[in-house]
Amino acid sequence: MGISPASIAFLFLLINSMTVSVASAQLKVTDFKQIDSLKNIQNRYSVVFVYSKVCSYCHAMKNTTFKNKQLIQLLNNKFYFLQLDAEEKEAITFNNKHYKFVPTGNKTGTHELAIQLSTANNKSAYPAICILNPQNQIIFQQSSFYSAKDFLQILEKLP
């Protein structure tokens, strides 16, 4: 008893469709180097997730909030999603301004862009969400852990 060609074709289609659905559930991350040219093509709001590698709440958001299929779909279809490590060493040019890493000790420091995008009420903390309008002006800035449900409510209020 062998496997029929129809069964093989069905298994192939099933595996292929699972691969496509897994791939479509991936959050598209835009690089700061691309954002200006992308906004010339399609003028969207941008969502920036500012995090620290040593922040447990940041890791929790990456592993829960940003794995939510509904949130991924909304972010991928209506926004540019960017991530910024607060300790990024590489200089970044964004919105016609040059930002760099500012050392605070031997192996510590913070990126200037992370400070700008994560500072709300004169405090900078992580994780931080910063939402920029199509002209790259900050319209929302908050340092807090957000569940997918809470984050969706914020995004759905935007035009």
DRENDO-1510 file (C-alpha; in Angstrom, 1 decimal, always signed):
<recs>
REC; n; res; u; v; w
REC; 1; MET; +0.0; +0.0; +0.0 .
REC; 2; GLY; +1.5; +3.2; -1.1 .
REC; 3; ILE; +0.5; +6.8; -0.9 .
REC; 4; SER; -1.7; +7.9; -3.8 .
REC; 5; PRO; -0.6; +10.9; -5.9 .
REC; 6; ALA; -3.7; +12.7; -4.8 .
REC; 7; SER; -2.7; +12.3; -1.1 .
REC; 8; ILE; +0.8; +13.6; -1.9 .
REC; 9; ALA; -0.6; +16.6; -3.7 .
REC; 10; PHE; -3.0; +17.3; -0.7 .
REC; 11; LEU; -0.1; +17.0; +1.8 .
REC; 12; PHE; +2.0; +19.3; -0.3 .
REC; 13; LEU; -0.8; +21.9; -0.5 .
REC; 14; LEU; -1.4; +21.6; +3.2 .
REC; 15; ILE; +2.2; +22.1; +4.1 .
REC; 16; ASN; +2.5; +25.0; +1.6 .
REC; 17; SER; -0.5; +26.8; +3.0 .
REC; 18; MET; +0.8; +26.4; +6.6 .
REC; 19; THR; +4.1; +28.0; +5.5 .
REC; 20; VAL; +2.3; +30.9; +3.9 .
REC; 21; SER; +0.2; +31.5; +7.0 .
REC; 22; VAL; +3.2; +31.4; +9.2 .
REC; 23; ALA; +5.1; +33.8; +7.0 .
REC; 24; SER; +2.2; +36.3; +6.8 .
REC; 25; ALA; +2.1; +36.4; +10.7 .
REC; 26; GLN; +5.6; +38.0; +10.7 .
REC; 27; LEU; +5.8; +41.6; +11.9 .
REC; 28; LYS; +7.5; +43.8; +9.2 .
REC; 29; VAL; +10.2; +45.9; +10.8 .
REC; 30; THR; +11.3; +49.0; +8.9 .
REC; 31; ASP; +14.8; +50.3; +9.2 .
REC; 32; PHE; +15.4; +54.0; +10.0 .
REC; 33; LYS; +17.5; +54.2; +6.9 .
REC; 34; GLN; +14.4; +53.4; +4.8 .
REC; 35; ILE; +11.7; +55.4; +6.4 .
REC; 36; ASP; +12.0; +58.7; +4.5 .
REC; 37; SER; +12.0; +57.0; +1.1 .
REC; 38; LEU; +9.1; +54.7; +2.1 .
REC; 39; LYS; +7.0; +57.7; +3.3 .
REC; 40; ASN; +7.6; +59.3; -0.2 .
REC; 41; ILE; +5.9; +56.2; -1.6 .
REC; 42; GLN; +3.1; +55.7; +1.0 .
REC; 43; ASN; +2.6; +58.3; +3.7 .
REC; 44; ARG; +1.8; +56.3; +6.8 .
REC; 45; TYR; +2.1; +56.8; +10.6 .
REC; 46; SER; +5.1; +55.2; +12.2 .
REC; 47; VAL; +5.2; +53.2; +15.4 .
REC; 48; VAL; +8.6; +53.0; +17.1 .
REC; 49; PHE; +9.3; +50.5; +19.8 .
REC; 50; VAL; +12.2; +51.6; +21.9 .
REC; 51; TYR; +13.7; +48.9; +24.1 .
REC; 52; SER; +16.7; +47.8; +26.1 .
REC; 53; LYS; +18.3; +44.4; +25.8 .
REC; 54; VAL; +18.4; +44.1; +29.6 .
REC; 55; CYS; +14.7; +45.1; +30.1 .
REC; 56; SER; +12.4; +42.1; +31.0 .
REC; 57; TYR; +9.3; +44.1; +30.1 .
REC; 58; CYS; +10.7; +44.8; +26.7 .
REC; 59; HIS; +11.4; +41.1; +26.1 .
REC; 60; ALA; +7.9; +40.3; +27.3 .
REC; 61; MET; +6.4; +42.8; +24.8 .
REC; 62; LYS; +8.5; +41.2; +22.0 .
REC; 63; ASN; +7.4; +37.7; +23.0 .
REC; 64; THR; +3.7; +38.4; +23.6 .
REC; 65; THR; +2.3; +41.7; +22.3 .
REC; 66; PHE; +4.2; +41.7; +19.0 .
REC; 67; LYS; +3.3; +38.1; +18.4 .
REC; 68; ASN; -0.5; +38.9; +18.3 .
REC; 69; LYS; -1.8; +38.2; +14.8 .
REC; 70; GLN; -4.4; +41.0; +14.9 .
REC; 71; LEU; -1.8; +43.5; +16.0 .
REC; 72; ILE; +0.7; +42.2; +13.4 .
REC; 73; GLN; -1.9; +42.6; +10.7 .
REC; 74; LEU; -2.8; +46.1; +11.7 .
REC; 75; LEU; +0.9; +47.2; +12.0 .
REC; 76; ASN; +1.9; +45.6; +8.7 .
REC; 77; ASN; -1.1; +47.1; +6.7 .
REC; 78; LYS; -1.4; +50.6; +8.1 .
REC; 79; PHE; +1.9; +51.6; +9.8 .
REC; 80; TYR; +5.6; +51.5; +9.5 .
REC; 81; PHE; +7.0; +49.6; +12.5 .
REC; 82; LEU; +10.5; +50.5; +13.7 .
REC; 83; GLN; +12.5; +49.1; +16.6 .
REC; 84; LEU; +15.3; +50.9; +18.4 .
REC; 85; ASP; +17.7; +49.5; +20.9 .
REC; 86; ALA; +18.3; +52.3; +23.4 .
REC; 87; GLU; +22.0; +51.3; +23.6 .
REC; 88; GLU; +22.4; +51.2; +19.8 .
REC; 89; LYS; +26.0; +52.2; +18.9 .
REC; 90; GLU; +25.5; +53.0; +15.3 .
REC; 91; ALA; +24.7; +56.6; +14.3 .
REC; 92; ILE; +21.2; +57.1; +12.8 .
REC; 93; THR; +20.1; +59.9; +10.5 .
REC; 94; PHE; +16.3; +60.4; +10.9 .
REC; 95; ASN; +14.1; +63.3; +9.9 .
REC; 96; ASN; +17.1; +65.2; +8.5 .
REC; 97; LYS; +18.9; +65.1; +11.9 .
REC; 98; HIS; +21.9; +63.0; +12.9 .
REC; 99; TYR; +21.7; +61.0; +16.2 .
REC; 100; LYS; +24.5; +59.2; +17.9 .
REC; 101; PHE; +25.3; +57.0; +20.9 .
REC; 102; VAL; +26.2; +59.0; +24.0 .
REC; 103; PRO; +28.5; +57.1; +26.4 .
REC; 104; THR; +27.8; +57.4; +30.1 .
REC; 105; GLY; +30.5; +55.0; +31.3 .
REC; 106; ASN; +33.0; +52.5; +30.1 .
REC; 107; LYS; +30.5; +50.2; +28.4 .
REC; 108; THR; +27.2; +52.1; +29.0 .
REC; 109; GLY; +25.3; +54.8; +27.3 .
REC; 110; THR; +22.2; +55.7; +25.4 .
REC; 111; HIS; +21.4; +56.6; +21.9 .
REC; 112; GLU; +20.2; +60.2; +21.3 .
REC; 113; LEU; +17.3; +59.1; +19.2 .
REC; 114; ALA; +16.2; +56.6; +21.9 .
REC; 115; ILE; +16.2; +59.5; +24.4 .
REC; 116; GLN; +14.1; +61.7; +22.1 .
REC; 117; LEU; +11.6; +59.0; +21.3 .
REC; 118; SER; +11.2; +57.5; +24.8 .
REC; 119; THR; +11.2; +60.6; +27.0 .
REC; 120; ALA; +7.8; +61.5; +28.2 .
REC; 121; ASN; +7.1; +63.8; +31.2 .
REC; 122; ASN; +10.9; +64.4; +31.5 .
REC; 123; LYS; +11.5; +60.6; +32.1 .
REC; 124; SER; +13.0; +58.1; +29.8 .
REC; 125; ALA; +12.1; +54.5; +30.4 .
REC; 126; TYR; +11.7; +51.2; +28.5 .
REC; 127; PRO; +9.8; +49.8; +26.9 .
REC; 128; ALA; +8.6; +52.9; +25.1 .
REC; 129; ILE; +6.1; +53.4; +22.3 .
REC; 130; CYS; +6.3; +56.4; +20.2 .
REC; 131; ILE; +3.9; +57.1; +17.4 .
REC; 132; LEU; +4.8; +59.6; +14.6 .
REC; 133; ASN; +2.4; +61.1; +12.2 .
REC; 134; PRO; +3.4; +61.0; +8.4 .
REC; 135; GLN; +5.5; +64.2; +8.9 .
REC; 136; ASN; +7.5; +62.4; +11.7 .
REC; 137; GLN; +6.0; +64.5; +14.5 .
REC; 138; ILE; +5.5; +62.8; +17.8 .
REC; 139; ILE; +1.8; +62.4; +18.5 .
REC; 140; PHE; +2.0; +59.7; +21.2 .
REC; 141; GLN; +4.8; +58.8; +23.5 .
REC; 142; GLN; +4.6; +56.5; +26.5 .
REC; 143; SER; +6.9; +54.3; +28.5 .
REC; 144; SER; +5.0; +51.3; +29.6 .
REC; 145; PHE; +4.3; +47.6; +28.9 .
REC; 146; TYR; +1.3; +47.2; +26.6 .
REC; 147; SER; -0.7; +44.1; +26.0 .
REC; 148; ALA; -1.8; +43.5; +22.5 .
REC; 149; LYS; -5.4; +44.5; +23.4 .
REC; 150; ASP; -4.3; +47.8; +25.0 .
REC; 151; PHE; -1.9; +48.5; +22.1 .
REC; 152; LEU; -4.7; +47.8; +19.5 .
REC; 153; GLN; -7.0; +50.2; +21.3 .
REC; 154; ILE; -4.4; +53.0; +21.0 .
REC; 155; LEU; -3.7; +52.3; +17.3 .
REC; 156; GLU; -7.4; +52.0; +16.3 .
REC; 157; LYS; -8.0; +55.6; +17.6 .
REC; 158; LEU; -5.5; +57.0; +15.0 .
REC; 159; PRO; -6.9; +58.4; +11.7 .
</recs>
